[in-house]
Amino acid sequence: MNDAPEQQDEQHQAVDPRLLEILVCPLTKTTLHYDRDANELVSKAANLAFPIRDGVPIMLIDEARDLDTPHTA
């Protein structure tokens, strides 16, 4: 399967800025940083990165990546 640039853009849909204003880390309740390149919401306080799939942030701790673990795109 060939991932054309258009398909990659669909996988990395931007998150609504209004949503980013209200989302917090489910573990620490601190603000999140949007990492556009990795397509994740990062909680520095919890040392976790939450994935964004099809433009929807997955705010489950079990789905989060530990920031000490390398990101695989």
ROSEZA-930969 format. One line per 2 residues: number of its first residue (from 0); for each residue x, y, z of N, C-alpha, C, O, CB. Coordinates in Angstrom, 2 decimals, decimal comma. Glycine has a CB too. Layout:
BEGIN
NUM	X/Y/Z/X/Y/Z/X/Y/Z/X/Y/Z/X/Y/Z ~ ...
% end
This chain:
BEGIN
0	0,85/-1,18/0,00/0,00/0,00/0,00/0,89/1,23/0,00/1,79/1,35/0,83/-0,96/0,00/1,22 ~ 0,65/2,13/-0,90/1,46/3,32/-1,06/0,81/4,49/-0,35/-0,31/4,88/-0,69/1,67/3,63/-2,54
2	1,50/5,06/0,64/0,98/6,22/1,36/1,35/7,49/0,63/2,46/7,99/0,76/1,50/6,25/2,81 ~ 0,41/8,00/-0,13/0,62/9,26/-0,84/0,61/10,40/0,17/0,05/10,24/1,26/-0,46/9,47/-1,94
4	1,21/11,54/-0,16/1,20/12,67/0,78/-0,20/13,05/1,25/-0,38/13,47/2,40/1,83/13,87/0,13 ~ -1,20/12,90/0,38/-2,56/13,24/0,77/-3,05/12,33/1,89/-3,73/12,77/2,81/-3,51/13,16/-0,43
6	-2,69/11,04/1,81/-3,11/10,10/2,84/-2,39/10,38/4,15/-2,99/10,27/5,22/-2,86/8,66/2,39 ~ -1,12/10,73/4,08/-0,39/11,05/5,28/-0,99/12,28/5,95/-1,07/12,33/7,17/1,08/11,27/4,97
8	-1,40/13,28/5,16/-2,04/14,46/5,72/-3,32/14,10/6,44/-3,63/14,68/7,49/-2,31/15,49/4,63 ~ -4,09/13,16/5,90/-5,32/12,74/6,54/-5,03/12,09/7,89/-5,78/12,27/8,84/-6,11/11,78/5,64
10	-3,94/11,33/7,97/-3,58/10,68/9,22/-3,11/11,70/10,25/-3,23/11,46/11,45/-2,50/9,63/8,97 ~ -2,57/12,82/9,80/-2,07/13,86/10,69/-2,97/15,10/10,63/-2,49/16,22/10,47/-0,62/14,23/10,33
12	-4,27/14,87/10,76/-5,20/15,99/10,76/-4,93/16,87/11,97/-4,67/16,39/13,07/-6,66/15,49/10,76 ~ -5,00/18,16/11,73/-4,79/19,11/12,82/-5,91/19,01/13,84/-7,07/18,76/13,50/-4,69/20,55/12,27
14	-5,55/19,19/15,07/-6,53/19,18/16,16/-7,10/20,59/16,28/-6,38/21,58/16,15/-5,89/18,71/17,51 ~ -8,39/20,68/16,52/-9,06/21,97/16,68/-8,40/22,74/17,83/-8,35/22,22/18,95/-10,58/21,77/16,94
16	-7,91/23,95/17,58/-7,26/24,73/18,64/-8,15/24,95/19,86/-7,65/25,03/20,98/-6,83/26,07/18,10 ~ -9,46/25,05/19,66/-10,37/25,22/20,80/-10,37/23,99/21,69/-10,49/24,10/22,91/-11,81/25,51/20,30
18	-10,22/22,82/21,07/-10,15/21,58/21,84/-8,86/21,53/22,65/-8,86/21,09/23,80/-10,25/20,35/20,90 ~ -7,77/21,98/22,05/-6,49/22,00/22,76/-6,53/22,90/23,99/-5,83/22,65/24,97/-5,38/22,46/21,83
20	-7,34/23,93/23,94/-7,44/24,86/25,07/-8,09/24,21/26,29/-7,81/24,61/27,42/-8,23/26,08/24,67 ~ -8,95/23,23/26,08/-9,68/22,63/27,20/-9,15/21,27/27,63/-9,44/20,82/28,74/-11,13/22,51/26,85
22	-8,39/20,60/26,76/-7,86/19,29/27,12/-6,72/19,41/28,12/-5,89/20,31/28,02/-7,38/18,55/25,87 ~ -6,69/18,52/29,08/-5,60/18,42/30,04/-5,18/16,96/30,15/-5,90/16,06/29,72/-6,01/19,00/31,44
24	-4,03/16,75/30,72/-3,54/15,39/30,93/-4,50/14,67/31,89/-4,83/15,20/32,95/-2,08/15,40/31,51 ~ -4,96/13,47/31,52/-5,88/12,76/32,40/-5,23/12,27/33,69/-5,93/11,94/34,65/-6,47/11,58/31,67
26	-3,91/12,23/33,73/-3,21/11,77/34,92/-2,88/12,92/35,87/-3,12/12,83/37,07/-1,94/11,04/34,53 ~ -2,32/14,01/35,32/-1,84/15,11/36,16/-2,73/16,34/36,14/-2,58/17,24/36,97/-0,47/15,49/35,74
28	-3,65/16,39/35,19/-4,55/17,54/34,99/-3,79/18,81/34,60/-4,28/19,93/34,81/-5,35/17,81/36,27 ~ -2,59/18,64/34,03/-1,80/19,78/33,56/-2,02/19,97/32,06/-2,57/19,11/31,38/-0,29/19,56/33,87
30	-1,58/21,11/31,56/-1,75/21,42/30,14/-0,92/20,49/29,27/0,07/19,91/29,70/-1,38/22,88/29,87 ~ -1,35/20,38/28,03/-0,70/19,52/27,05/-0,08/20,36/25,95/-0,57/21,45/25,64/-1,70/18,52/26,46
32	0,99/19,87/25,37/1,65/20,51/24,24/1,36/19,68/22,99/1,51/18,46/23,00/3,19/20,65/24,48 ~ 0,95/20,34/21,92/0,66/19,65/20,66/1,94/19,50/19,87/2,52/20,50/19,44/-0,41/20,41/19,84
34	2,37/18,28/19,66/3,54/17,98/18,83/3,04/17,58/17,45/2,66/16,43/17,22/4,42/16,84/19,47 ~ 3,05/18,54/16,54/2,50/18,32/15,20/3,28/17,26/14,44/2,69/16,45/13,73/2,50/19,62/14,42
36	4,61/17,27/14,58/5,43/16,31/13,83/5,15/14,87/14,25/5,08/13,98/13,40/6,91/16,62/14,05 ~ 4,97/14,65/15,53/4,69/13,30/16,04/3,20/13,00/16,07/2,80/11,85/16,28/5,29/13,12/17,43
38	2,37/14,03/15,87/0,91/13,89/15,92/0,48/13,34/17,29/-0,26/12,36/17,39/0,41/12,97/14,78 ~ 0,96/14,03/18,33/0,67/13,62/19,70/0,43/14,84/20,58/0,84/15,96/20,26/1,83/12,78/20,27
40	-0,26/14,60/21,69/-0,38/15,60/22,74/0,53/15,16/23,86/0,43/14,04/24,36/-1,88/15,76/23,23 ~ 1,43/16,04/24,26/2,48/15,70/25,21/2,20/16,29/26,58/1,91/17,48/26,71/3,84/16,17/24,70
42	2,30/15,44/27,58/2,22/15,87/28,98/3,62/15,73/29,56/4,08/14,63/29,85/1,17/15,03/29,80 ~ 4,30/16,88/29,73/5,64/16,83/30,30/5,59/16,42/31,76/6,50/15,75/32,25/6,33/18,20/30,17
44	4,53/16,80/32,47/4,39/16,46/33,88/4,27/14,95/34,09/4,81/14,41/35,06/3,17/17,17/34,47 ~ 3,56/14,27/33,20/3,38/12,82/33,32/4,40/12,04/32,51/4,49/10,82/32,62/1,98/12,44/32,88
46	5,18/12,75/31,68/6,17/12,12/30,80/5,49/11,16/29,82/6,00/10,08/29,54/7,23/11,38/31,63 ~ 4,31/11,59/29,32/3,53/10,77/28,41/3,16/11,56/27,16/3,04/12,78/27,18/2,27/10,24/29,11
48	2,98/10,82/26,06/2,49/11,41/24,82/1,24/10,64/24,39/1,27/9,42/24,25/3,60/11,38/23,70 ~ 0,16/11,37/24,18/-1,12/10,77/23,80/-1,29/10,87/22,29/-1,15/11,96/21,73/-2,30/11,46/24,54
50	-1,60/9,76/21,62/-1,71/9,78/20,17/-2,96/10,51/19,69/-3,95/10,63/20,41/-1,71/8,36/19,63 ~ -2,89/10,98/18,47/-4,05/11,57/17,80/-4,32/10,72/16,58/-3,45/10,57/15,71/-3,80/13,10/17,41
52	-5,51/10,16/16,50/-5,88/9,28/15,39/-7,08/9,86/14,68/-8,13/10,10/15,28/-6,18/7,84/15,89 ~ -6,92/10,09/13,38/-7,99/10,67/12,55/-8,50/11,97/13,14/-9,70/12,26/13,09/-9,15/9,67/12,40
54	-7,58/12,76/13,70/-7,95/14,06/14,26/-8,55/14,00/15,65/-8,95/15,03/16,20/-8,92/14,72/13,36 ~ -8,61/12,79/16,25/-9,21/12,62/17,58/-8,12/12,27/18,59/-7,46/11,24/18,45/-10,31/11,52/17,55
56	-7,92/13,10/19,61/-6,94/12,77/20,65/-7,42/11,56/21,46/-8,57/11,50/21,90/-6,71/13,98/21,59 ~ -6,53/10,60/21,64/-6,83/9,41/22,43/-6,26/9,64/23,82/-5,06/9,48/24,04/-6,23/8,09/21,76
58	-7,11/10,03/24,74/-6,68/10,48/26,07/-6,73/9,36/27,11/-7,09/9,59/28,26/-7,55/11,64/26,53 ~ -6,38/8,16/26,70/-6,34/7,01/27,60/-4,90/6,76/28,02/-4,01/6,68/27,17/-6,96/5,75/26,92
60	-4,67/6,63/29,30/-3,31/6,43/29,80/-2,71/5,15/29,22/-1,51/5,10/28,94/-3,30/6,37/31,34 ~ -3,53/4,12/29,05/-3,05/2,86/28,49/-2,60/2,99/27,04/-1,81/2,18/26,56/-4,14/1,80/28,59
62	-3,09/4,01/26,34/-2,73/4,23/24,94/-1,55/5,19/24,79/-1,00/5,35/23,70/-3,92/4,76/24,17 ~ -1,16/5,84/25,88/-0,10/6,85/25,83/1,27/6,18/25,71/1,48/5,05/26,14/-0,15/7,73/27,08
64	2,18/6,93/25,10/3,56/6,48/24,94/4,42/7,18/26,00/4,30/8,39/26,20/4,10/6,79/23,50 ~ 5,26/6,43/26,67/6,21/7,01/27,60/7,21/7,82/26,79/7,73/7,33/25,79/6,93/5,91/28,46
66	7,49/9,04/27,21/8,39/9,91/26,44/9,81/9,37/26,38/10,59/9,80/25,53/8,39/11,30/27,03 ~ 10,18/8,46/27,27/11,50/7,86/27,23/11,60/6,77/26,16/12,70/6,30/25,86/11,84/7,29/28,58
68	10,45/6,37/25,60/10,42/5,38/24,55/10,44/6,09/23,19/9,64/7,00/22,97/9,17/4,47/24,69 ~ 11,33/5,69/22,29/11,39/6,37/20,98/10,07/6,26/20,24/9,38/5,24/20,30/12,51/5,78/20,13
70	9,73/7,33/19,53/8,50/7,38/18,74/8,73/6,68/17,41/9,72/6,94/16,73/8,04/8,86/18,51 ~ 7,82/5,78/17,06/7,87/5,12/15,75/6,67/5,56/14,97/5,54/5,27/15,36/7,92/3,57/15,87
72	6,88/6,24/13,87/5,78/6,81/13,08/5,03/5,79/12,31/4,07/6,12/11,61/6,28/7,84/12,15
% end
